[in-house]
Amino acid sequence: MSREVSDVTHTENDRPAHPWRRAAAALRAWRTRRHGHAPPTADTGSPAPRRVPGASTLWRLRTTVKDAPGSLAALCTALADRRIDILGLQTHPLAEGAVDEFLLRAPEELTGGDVVAAVERAGGTGTWIERADAHDLVDAPTRALALAARTALDPAELPLALRQLLGRCTIRSLPAPPRGRAGDGTRTVPAEGVLEDTVMRLRAPEGGVITVERPYLPFTPTEFARARALVELDARLGPRIPRGRDVLTLPEGNALTIRRADSRDLAAARAMHERCSADTLRRRYHGPVGDADRYLDHLLSPRFGRTLAAQTASGRVVGLGHLLWDGDETEVALLVEDAWQRRGVGGELLARLVAMAAEAGCESVYAVTQSSNTGMVAAMRALGLPLDYQIEEGTLVITARLDIAATSPALPWEQRGGTVRRD
């Protein structure tokens, strides 16, 4: 299960807390130190590279200017004086003044500090800067349309689309309170949402709340309106799921269909739970076996990630794989029915989930399991990716650093002698 969900969402909904909560909290603190939200520093301590004559650097810069004639012109003149080209400009109106967002190409010898100093001398305040790359050359309307198209095709894309729209930020989804219970304040927002400096809260289509945090840079009303429009599009389109599926033939001749699953598969998932042994459920959920069914509503919701189901020709679900958006991290989790274990089903689900994560631009995925769960450990090792291991009190967290070239989902199955047919 997602660490953020186990520590917050499950507790708030009277769901059982996991015994590995302390280990997860410690790991999260370690990751926070390792992956801070602050913009990258200009000096890494490495030797300065040799200067190449005529070379340039791309920068993204934001600054607040007065709402007065000539303010923007003075800023542009100051940049031109330092031979800095303006490749793109967006203006975010405020109640007083405006936030101007630039995409700049500056001579390589200019540091970020040099650019900021030039801007502030020309009247800019609250200036923020970070390195840009070729992806930032796409104009804002084109990017917004592309993100809307992704969201229209797949509701699980909404958190990723919001992150690409708003830059580096942490996105969390909290479900609606159970029926008959009032909200706790953090999960009750008006339909139009709430904007509070570096935090925005949006009403999720299914009644919960989507929280977006960007501690290093306040959101503007323009960004808030864009995010709200994307969420509204998702709500208007309603429940949907990509229809693609693969039919896999095991070496012994059995056929399985791998497809996307969602909340409509809740009954089939519960039936699979009933066929699983207590040991299998305990290895998957790390808690009381009787509470396993209570996680399924969350796991199968496309709001929190993507789910793959392995289904027999008769329609019985025998395996589930989950790719869960955990704040700004990504978790993978597997459950395979006892009779279908040790036959490559879990490995196939995992390979496909990792390929999805790589396609979505995730830098890594992690799995939380028990140190005695040799099946999950073997499946992670079979990915052929660099792995990091963290263990505390019997809880093992395995993090795989993604390499898109090494995450082909069909190859492992075909190497085992099976066949793949895509419908």
N, C-alpha and C positions, 0 to 999 in steps of 0.2 A: 504494500500500500504506500501511497505517497506520504513522505514524512510530514509535509505541511498539513495534509488532511488528517493524519493520525494525531497530531498535536493540537489541532484547532477544530477542524470541521467535525471530526468524530465525537470529540468531547462535547461540543455545543449541541449535538443532536442526540445525546445520550447513547452514542455508540461506544463500544468498548475501546479503552485505550490499550495500546500495544505494550508488551513487557519490554520492548527494545526502545522505548521512548527516550530514555536518557542517552543511549548510544547514538540515536539519530540526532538528538539535539547537539551532542558534542561534535558529530560530524558536520552538521549544518554550520556550527560556529567556525569550524576549521575551513569549510568552503567559503564562508563569508570573508574570512581573513585572506583567503587565496584569490577570491573573485570579487573584489569590492566594486561598488557601483560608481566610485569617483572616476572622472575622466582620466585617461592615461597621463602619466607625468612625462614631461619632456626629456628628462635626463634619466636614463636607465643605468648609468654607470659604465656602459660599454664604450670602447674606444670610438671616437667619431669617425664615420666613414669618409673616404676620400671624396672631395667635392668634384662633381662633373660639370664642366662649363655649360651653361644653358639649361641645366636640369631644374626641375620645379617640383613643388609639393602641393597636393590638394588639401584644403582645410575646409571644415564646416565651422562657421562662426555665427554666434547670436549676440546681439547687443540691443539695448534699449535706447531709443533716441526720442528727443522732444517732438511733439506734434506741432511743428512750426515750419514755415516755408524755408527752404535752404538747408535744413538739418541733414537730410539724406544726401544732398549734393555735396556738402562739406565732407561727409564720410567717404563718399566715392572718390573725391579729389585726394583725400589723405591716402587712400589705398593706391590710387594711380601714381602718386608721388613715390611710392615704394615699389613700383613696377609690379603691382598685384592685380591680376585680372579677375573680374567678377564674372563667373560662369553662370550663376543663378542667383535669384533674389526672391524671397517670399516675405511679405509683410503681414504681421499679426497685430491687428489693432487692439489697443488697450483703452481703458477709461481715460487714462492720461498718457499720452505718448504712444509709441508703437515698438514692438519687437521686430527687428529686421534679421532675417536668417539668410546668410550668404553661403554660396559655394565658391571658394576662391582657389586660384592657382597662383602660388607665390614662388619667387626664386628660392631655390633650395637653401641658400645661405641664410634666409630669414627663419628665425625660430617662431614658435607659437607666441612666445612672449613679445617678440618684435611686432608681430601683427596686432596683438592686443594693445600694445602701447600706442601704435599709430591710430587705432580706432578710438581709444579713450582720449587722445589728444584732440580728436575731431568732435568730441562731445558724446561719444557712446558711453553708456554705463551698464553695470551688471554684465560685462562681456564674458562669454564662454566660448571656448574653442576646442576642437579635437581634429585629429587627422581624418581625412575622407579617402575614399577609394573610387574606382570606376563605377561601382554600383550607384553612387550618389549623383552620377551624371544624368540619370533618368529624371525627367521633369516631374513635378509633383502631381499633376493631373493623370499622367500615364501610370505612375506608381499607384495612385489611389484606385484607378480602374482595375489594374491587375490584382490588387488585394481584394477588391470587391468580387472579382470573378472567382478567385480562390475560395472565398467564403461562401459564395453561391453554390459551388460544386460540393463543398464538404464543410459541415458545421464545426468539425474538429479543427479547422484552420483558423477559426476566429481569434483565439489567443495569439497565434503566431502572426496573423495579419496585424493585430493591434501592436504587437512588439515592433514589427517592421515599420508601421506607420509612425510610431512615437519614438523610435530609437531604443536605446538600452533602458529597459524598465522591467519591473517585476509585476507579473499579472497573476492574480489568484481569483478563483471562482469559489463562492460559498453558496451552498444550496439554500432554498427557501426553508423557513422553519417548518417543522411537522405540522400537519393540520390540527387546529384547535389550540395551537400555542402562539403567543405573540412573538414578534421579532425582538431581538436583543439590542436594537439600535444600530449596530454595524451592518445588519443584513436587511434593514428597512430603509429604502431610499425612494424618493419620488420618481415618477416615470421619466422626468427629464434629467435625472441624475444629479450628482453633486460634484462640484469642483472646489477643492481646497488646496490651493498652492501646488504642492508636489504630489498630491493624491487626487485621483478622480474615482468616483463610484458610479457605476452604470447598472440600471435594472436589466438583469439577464432575461432572455426570452422565456425561460421556463419558470421565472419568478424569483430566482436567487439574485445574487449581486456579484458583479465583476469589479474587482478592485485593481487599479493600476497605480503603481508607485514609481516615481523617478526622483529620488532624493537629491540628486545633484543639479537639477534644472526644473524650475517651476513650469507647469503646463500653462499654455495660453488658452483663452476662450476659443480661438480658432482650432487648436488641436482637440479641445474638448468636443467641439461641434463635429469634427471629422470622426472621432472615435464613436460618438453617439450615433452618427449616421450609419457606420459600419455595423454596429450592434442592432440598429433598427432594421437594416436589410436582412440580417440573420433571422430576426423575429418574424418578418413578413414572409419569408420563404418557408418557414415551418420545418418539421422533421424531414430529413432527407439523408441519404447515405450513398456513396459511390457504389455502382452496381457490379464493378469488375470482380471476377472470381477466377481461381485456378483450380482445376481438377488434378489432383496428384495421385499417382498410382504407386503404392508401396511395392518393394521388391517381391513380396509374397503375393501380390495381386490385389490386395484391398485398395479401394479408391476412396480418397478423402477430398472434400471441397474446402478450400481456404477462401474465406470471404470476410468482408467487413461486417461487424455486428454492432448493435446499439440497444437501446432500452426495450425495443420490441422483442428481443431475444431473452428477456428476463425469465420467462417460464422454462425455457430450454436450459438456461444456465443453472437454475435452481434444481432441475431434474438431474443435471450432471453432478451437482453437489451431493445429492442423495446417493448417487452411485459411487462416489469417492470414499475412500477409507478415511478414518479419523487421522491417521498419520499424514496422508496426502494433504488434507485440509490444514492440518497444523503447520506443516512445512510452508504452505503458501501464505497463510494469514497470521502466523506467529501469535495466535491468541486462542481463546476458547473456541472449540470446534462448533458449538451451537450458535455462535455469533456470525458464522461465515456468510450466511445469506444476507445479512444486513449491509454488507459492503457492496452488493451487486448493483443496486440503484446508482451508486456513485461510479463504479467501475465501467458500467455500460453506457453512461451518459457521454455523448460526443463533446459536451462542454468541457470535460476534464481530460480528454485525450482521444486516442483511437484504440479500438478493440478489433482483434482478428479472431474468428471462430474456425475451428476444424470440425467439419460436419461429415457424417457418413452418408451413404447413398439413401438411407432410410430417413434422413433428416435429423438424426440424433447428434447433438453437440458433444464432442469428446475432448475438446481442448479449447482453451481461451488464452490469448496473449494480449497484454495491455501495454500501451505506450501512453504514459500519464504526464501531463504538463504540471510540474511541481515548482511553481514560482518561475524562476529563470533556469531551472534544471529539468531533466527529463528522466523518468523512471521507467524501467521495463519490468514486467511481472508475468509469470506463466502458471497455468494450472492445467494438467493433463490427467484425464481419468485413468485410474490404475491399470485397467486392461489394455490401455494404449500407450503406456509408458515404455521406455527403452526401445522405441521403434522409430525414433527420429522426428516425432510430431512436434515436441517442444523445441528442438533445434531449428526446425523449419519455421515455426512461428516466430522465434527469436530473431532469426536472420532477416525475416521480412520486416519486423518491427524496427530493427536497427537500420535497415535500408530506408524506411520511412523517416526515421529521425535524421539521417544524413541528408535526405532530400529536403527536409524542412529547415536545414541549416543548423541543426544542433551540433555542438562541438563534442559532446559526450553523452552517454547514458549510464545510469547506475541501476543495479539490482540489489535489493535488500533481502537476505536470506539467512538461514542458519548455517553455521560452519559445517554441520554434518550433512547438508543437502548436496551430496556429490553430483547429483544430476544437474542442478542449476549451475554449479561451478564448471562442470564439463561443457555445458552448452555455451557458457560465456567464453571459455577457452577456445572452443571450436570456431568462434567468430574470426580468429586470426588477427585480432586487434590488440593494441597495447592495453594492458589492464593494470589498475591500481587496486590494492586490497586494504581495507580498514576493518579491524575486528575489535569488538569490545563485548565482554560478557556473553560470548557465544553468538552474537549477531555479526554477520559478515556483510559488508557493503562492497560490491565489486563495481568499479567504474571503468567503462571502456571508452577510450578516446577514439573518435570516429575517423575513419579513412574511407571516403566515398568509393574509392576504387576497389575496396576490399569487402563491400557489402552487397554483392549480387545475391538476391534472394533465391534464385533458382539453382545455382551451381551446387550447393551442398547436397540437395536432394538428388540431383542427377548423378553426382559422384557416388551415391549409395546404390545406384542401379534402378532408381525410380524414374517415372516419366512425368512430364508436366503438360497439361493442355489448358490454354487460356481461353476463357469464354468472354 
